[in-house]
Amino acid sequence: MYKYDQYDQTIVDARVEEFREQVGRRLSGELSEDQFKPLRLMNGLYLQLHAYMLRVAIPYGTLDSRQMRMLAHIARKYDRDYGHFTTRQNLQYNWIKLEDAPDILADLASVEMHAIQTSGNCIRNISSDQFAGAAADEVEDPRPWAELLRQWSTFHPEFSYLPRKFKIAVIASDQDRAAMRLHDIGLQVVRNNKGETGFKFYVGGGMGRTPIVAPLISEFVPATDLLSYTEACLRVYNRYGRRDNIYKARIKILLHEIGADEYRRQVEEEFAHVKTLGLDPPASEFERIAAHFAPPAWESGLPDTVDRSNVDFAQWVDQNVTAHKAPGYAVVTISLKPIDGIPGDASSAQIDLMADLAETYSFDELRVTHAQNIVLPNVRKADLLTMWQKLVDAKLADANIDLVTDIIACPGLDYCSLANARSIPVAQKIAARFADPARQRDIGELKLKISGCINACGHHHAGHIGILGVDRKGTENYQLLLGGSGAEDASLGKIAGPGFDEDGIVDAVERTIEKYRDLRQEGERFLDTYRRVGMDPFKEAIYG
């Protein structure tokens, strides 16, 4: 994983001291809240319903045990003993005192972490495939390219004040595990027929008030043109993006209004100019970055089988363990979705335990997933049973990855000042309704996602089943959406009909799933059945 050089550390340290002075001026009354707001947002600090929330950047979701333990330390010392892992592969603390914020940022800086550009109208945390570097199906590790984009975009003078926030994802396999086409720019690392590395460029995706699946803007941009072409994409947006209407400010609206073909034409025209500016780094600079992501020292000759005599362990392996590119190794996903828990939350003790497991069993590396879980990317198959037993003791061994209880949920009205409805209680009630592991496995892959408002932080548009909380004359109401996907078969969910109260939406989800079980054919996921039969049979089952 990437390690800070002297310039990285100097930049982050300087930002901490600058913000310490700004916080002091706010606490003394020298700065009003209106004056302080843009300063705190540049450092990832939000003011929510009950307290300040700090969003910590975890670039492309990769961190080591030292950094993970720091997150646990901050949770214990400054928060209420937990952290919340997000759909942007970041971590949030929901109970921060303003006077503590500079010390927290200083603690983060001591382990090469920060909260820069986790908020504001700038390029946010670059996300990627949580299996990067270990996935058996990838062209190459996409993280060096994500790191190159991170270095290019951090404090980029032209893109610090975009019309609206901007999100980029980078993957390197045909299987999309990062919802790439629902980003402002989605990049897929590919190779052409000459074996040269390049990128498919998807531009103009996103969720929120106007969900759009990004169209393909370029089939192949050579790797040597990555930064110049990305810069051209952003320049066109920065030039024409709406600044007079926050609801029409995202790049997806620009593409919708002028069309993908016209946007492509303008990008190509801009690229021809940008390419003359020498923005793309020499090969030696990319090689320097890529060296940080060299594969770990995988052993050869390891046993490639797993003892499945323990039934509970075998079920966990089936659901939470994924194929690795190196024989004798596996990729392990740790579920942060216990039946009685809050999706994405982990206590400081659990965070410490995951750090210990990474250090002992996974070459000191962890990943945060956009589904709010944690991955250990390089685990020997011979160590799986011992590691699973430790996860059981820590209440982290739920075998439910990609099943109905592996629910993505935003913090909702329990925390967020933008929310219209609560997400957490709905997620908990649905998880309790489907708690039986055998029932979950019978239902099979079903991605359920909940947002407490139209901003879609819970990715409800991309759920096989999505739930959107809205305000109906002062009452929390929940809309049911069906047929979404954030994967390589990206699609947007459609609203089934009138909304429900909190208990009603849980019943509606159950009726939907039972109808799927009646209709499914051999080997069909929920999404496959929905796409085959359409909305009408489900609507009849839901509403009668």
N, C-alpha and C positions, 0 to 999 in steps of 0.2 A: 504494500500500500504506500501511497505517497507520503513523504516526510518533508516537513517544512525546511526550507533553507533559511539563511540569515535574513533575506529580504521578506519572506513570508512572516517570520516571527516579528520582525521590526514593525511591519505594517499592522499586525494584530495588536501588538503591545501598545503602539501609538494610539490606536482606536480606543483601547480600554481607558487609557489616561485621558483622552479627549472626552469620552463619555462620563468619566468620573467627575470631571469639572462641570459638565453640563447638568448632571444629576444634583451636584452641590448647589448650583444656581437655581434649580427648580425647587429644591427643598427649602432654600432660603427665601423663596418668593421673588427672586430677581427675574425668573422666567415664569410666565403664565403657562397654563396647560396647553393653550393653543400654540404658544411659541415652542413649547417643549415637544409637542406631539411628533412633528417630523423628525426631530433628533432621536427620540426613543425608537421610532419605527425603523430608522436606519440601523438600529442595533437589535432588532428583533423583539422589542418590548411593546406589548399590547396592553391596553387597559380594558379588562373585560368586566363581567357583571359584579364579581366579588373582590377581585384583586388584579394585580398585573400578571400577565402571562408572558413568559420568555420562550421564544422558539430558537432552538439550537440547531445549527446547520450540521448535517452529516453528509458530506458530498458523496453522491452516488451510493449512499447507504453503507459505506465501508468504514469500519473503525476497529481498533484493537482493544485488548483487555485493559490497558492503562487508561484509555479514553472512556471505556465502559465503566470502569470503577469510579472515574471522576463524575460521571453522570449519576451514579449511585450516591456518591458523597454529597453532591449538590442537593439531591432529593432529600437526603437525611437532614442536612444542615439548614437548608433554606426553604424547602417546600414541606409538604405533608407526607414525606417518606415514599413518594412514588413519582414516576415520570410517565408521560403519555407519548407513545410512538405513533407517528402520523403517516398519512398517505403520501407525503412528499419525502419519505425516508428520513424525516427529521425527528426531533424529540421536543416536547413542550412541557414546561412546568406551569401549573395553573395557580399557584398561590405565592407569588413573589412579592416581597416588600421592595419598594422603590430604592430605599437606602442600601439594600443588599445587592442590587443589580450590578454595580461596578465590580464588587468582589467576586460575584459569580463569573462575570466575563473574564476577570483576571485568572480565576481558577481554570476556566476553560482554555485560556491562552497558554497556560502552563503545560497543557497536553495537546497543543496544536489543534485547538478547536475555537469556534467563535459563533456569533449570531449575525454576522454581516450578510446583508441581502436575503434575509429570511422574511423580509417584509418590504413594502414599498413598491413603487412602479418601476421596477428594475428586473434584471434577469435573476430569477430565484435559484434555489439549490438545483444543480444539475442531477437528474435522477437516472437510474440505469437498472438493468436486470440484476436482481439479487443473487443470481447464480453465476454472475460474470466470473470468468477465469476458471470455473469448475464445470460449467455446463458441457455435456457431451455433444450438444447440437450447435454450438456457436462457431462462427467463422474465425473469430479471435476474441480476445478479451476486449470488451468495449470501454473499460474504465480508463485506459490511457487517453483515449479520445475525449472522454468526459472530463478528465483532469485538464487537458489542453483547453477545452472550452471554459472550464472554471477559471483558469488563470487569465484567459482572454477577457472574460466577462466581468471579473471582479473589479469594481471601481472604473469600469469602462466609461470614459468621460461623455461619450455621445449617448449612452444608453442608461444613464443613471436616473433620468426622469422621463421614462417612456410614457405614452398615453395611458398605459395600464400595466399591471404585473405581467411577467413573461416567463413561461416555463418550457424547458427543453428536456427531452429524454433521449438516451442513446442505448440501443440494443444491438446485438450481433447474431441473432438467430431468427429463423422464420417463426418460431414460437415467441409471441410477445408476452412477456411477463411483467411489463412496466406500463401498460396502457399507453403505448407510444403515440398512437394516432389520436389520442385525446389530449395532446399537448399543443402549445403554440407552434413549436417545431419538434417533430419527431424524426430521429435519425436511425436508420438501420445500416450497420456495417455490412457491406456485400463485396463480392469479387466479380469482376467482369470476365469475359471469356479469355482474356490474356493473363488472368490470375492477379490482376492489380486490385488493390484495396480502394474502395470508395464508399459512397453513401447514397442510399435512397433518402430523399428529402420530402417529408410530409410537412405541410405548413397550414396552420389555420384551424387546428382542432381545439376542443375545449368543452367543458361542461358548463355549469352555472345556468344563468337565465336563458341563454340561447345555446343549447348543446349542438355541437357539430363534430363530425368525424373528419379529420384532416384529409384533404385531397393530396395526391402525389404531385409534387411540383417538379422534381427532377428524378429521373430513373437512376442516374449515376453521376455523382460529383466526385472527381478524383480526390483522394486523401490530401494531395498537395494543395487543393483549393478549399479545404474545409472552412477555415476561418474567413477567407474572403467571401465565400458564398453565403455563409451565415451572416456576415456583416452586411452583405447586400440585402438579404431578406429583412433584416432589422432596420436598415436605412429606409427602405420603402415604407415599412410600417410606421417608423418614427416620423416620416414626412407627411403621411396622409391619415394616420390613425386619429380617430376622434378624441379631442380633449374637452369638448363642450358637453359631453353626455357620458357619464360613467358606465351606463348600460350598453353603450355602443362603442366602447373604447378598445376592446380586445381585437387582436389581429384577425380572428375568425370573422368578425363583422366586416372588416375591410375586404377580405376575400369574398365574402358573401355578396357584398355590394358591387365590387368591380369584376368579380369572376376570377376563377383560378387561371384562366388563360392570360388575362390582362395582367394579373399580378406576376405570373411567370415571365411575361415579356418585360415588365419593368425591372424585375430582379435581374434578368439576364443583361439588360442594359446597364444597370447599376454595377453588376459584377464586372463587366468589361472595364469599368473605371477603377473599381476598388482593387482589382487584381494588379493594377499598375503601382499600387501604393506600398507593396512589399510587406503586407500584414502577415502572410503565412510564414511560419518559422522554418528555419533550415531543418533538414532531416536530423541533424545532430541533436537539436533541441527536443524533438519528439522522442528520439532514442533515449535521451536523458530521462524524460518522464516515464517512458515505457519500462525502463530498467527497474523502477520502483515496483512494478507489477509483475516481475518475473515469477513464474510458478514456484511454489514452495518445494522443499526437497522431498517429494513423494518417494516413498520406498517402493522397491520392486519386489516381486515374488510374494506379495501378501495374499492371504486367503481371500477369495472373492465370493464366499458364501456366508450366510448368516444363520445361526442356530435359531430356529423358529419354534422351539418346543414350548416356550412360554407364550400362551395365546394372546395375552394383552400386549406383550412386546411385539409379537408378529403383526398385530393389527396396527400398532403405532408405526412399524416399519413400512407397512403397506401404504399408510396415509401420509406420513411425514418425512419419508426418506426418498430421495431422488437420485437417479443415476449420475455418476461422476465420470469425467473423461479419463481418469486414471484407474486402472484395475486395482481392486482391493480398497477403494475409497468410496465414500458416499457423501451426498449433500443432505444436511439435516435441517429441517425447519421446525423451530420451537414455537408452538402455538401460544399466543397471548390472549386466547379466547376461552377461558374457563367458563363453565356453564353459569356460575354465580358471579362472574367478574365483569369488568368494564373493558370492552374491546380496545386493545392497544396499551392498556395500563400494565405496569410492572412495578413491584415494590423495590426499594433499595436493596433488600436482601436478595431478591430474584435477579436484579441487574448484576449484583456482585457474583452470584452463582453462575450466571451466563458468562461473565468475564472469566471466571475460573475454568469453566468448561472449554472456552475458546483457547485459553492458554495451555491447557493440558491436552486437549484432543484435536484442535483445529488450527495448528500453526499460528495461534495468537491472532485470529481474525474472526470478525463477526460482520453480519450484514443486517440492515433494517430493510424490510420489504414494504412495498407500497400497500400491501394488505395488512399492515400493522402487526407483523410477526417478526421473529428474529431467525436468521440463518447462520449455521456453522458450516462453512463451505467445504471443508477438507477433513472429514472424519474417517479414520480407518474403520472398515466394517467390523474388524475384530473388537473394536472399542464400543460399538453401538449399545450392547446390552448394559455394560457398566454405566455408560453415560445416561441411558434411559432410566436406570434405577435412581440416579441422582436427580433427574428431572421429576420423577415421581415424587420423591421426598420434598421437592420444592414446589409441588403443585403446578408443574409446567409440562406435564406429559399428556395433555389432551390430544387424542389421535383424530383430529378433525380438520386438518388442512383441506381447503376447497370443499368442505361439506357445509351443510346448512347452518351450523353453529359457528363457523369461521366467519363471523359477521364483521364487515367494515362499518364503523359508525363514527361520526364526528362527535365532539363534546356536547353539541346541542345547547338547549336552553338551560341546562344545569350550569354552564360556564359562559357561553358565548353571548356577547351583547348583540350580535347580528341575528341570532337564531329566533325562529318563530315557535319552535316546538322542541320537546326533549327527544333525544335519540337514545340515550343510554337505557332508560327503563324499557323502551320498546325492544331493544336488542336483548336485554336480559330476559324478558318475558318470552320472546321467540326461542331463545336458547333453552330456557326451561321447558318449553312445550316439546322441543325436539331433543331432549337430553339423552334419550336412550341411544347408546352407540350403535346398536344393531339397526335401529330405524334410520339413523343418519347414513349408514353404509348402504342400506337398501335404496334410499333416495338417490345416492350418488352425488356427483359433482353438481353443486348448486351454489352460486355466488350471490349472496344476499347483502345489499348495501343500503345504509340508512343515512340520510342527511336531515338536519334540523332546519334547513332553510334552502332557498333557491340557489345559494352560492355553491352548493354541491360538494362541500369538503368531504362528504361521505361517499362520493362517486355514485349516487343513486341511479343516474342515467345509464351507468355501465353495469348495473347488476342484472343477472339473470332474473332476479326479483329485486326491484328497487322500491324504497319507501322514502317519500318526501314529506316532511312535516311542514304544515302551513298554518297560518292564523285565519280562522273563520270566525269573524265577529268576536274576537277575544278568546276563542276556544281553540285548543290544539286539535288539529285535524290532520289525518295522514292519508296521502294519496298512494295508491299501489301502481307500480310500473312493472311491465313484463317485457322480456326479450332483449335486454341490453347486454353488451359484452365489451370489455376493455382489452380483449386479447387480439390475436391476429385476425379474427373474424369480427372485428369491431362493429358494433351496432348500438343504437340508442333505444332505450326502453320506451314503451308507449303506456300512457295512463289508461288503466283498465276502466275507470268510471268514477263515480262519486267517492269521496273520502270516508274515513272511519275515525272513531275515537281510538284511544290507546288499546283497549281490549279488543275492539272490533277489528283493528288491523292485524292483530295476532291471529284471530279466527280466520280472517280473509287469506292470510298467508297459508294457513293449514289447509283451507279448502282448495287453494290453488295447487298446492303440492299433492294433495290426494287426487285431484283431477289429473295431474301429470302421471301419477302411478297407474291410474285407470287407462290412460291413453298411450303410454309409452310402448315402443317396440324394442326388440332386443338390441341392447347396446346403446340406446339413446339416453343422452343427458336431458335434463329439463329443457335446456336451451334448444336442443335438437327437436324435441317434441313440439315445443312452442312454435318454432319456425315451420314445422311441417303442417300443423293443424291451424295455426293462427290464433287470434285473440278470442274469437266467439265462444268456443267450448269452455274456456277458462272464465270468461265473463259470465256465462250462464251459471257456472258452478259457484262463482263468487257472490253474485247478486240474486240468483234464483229467477 
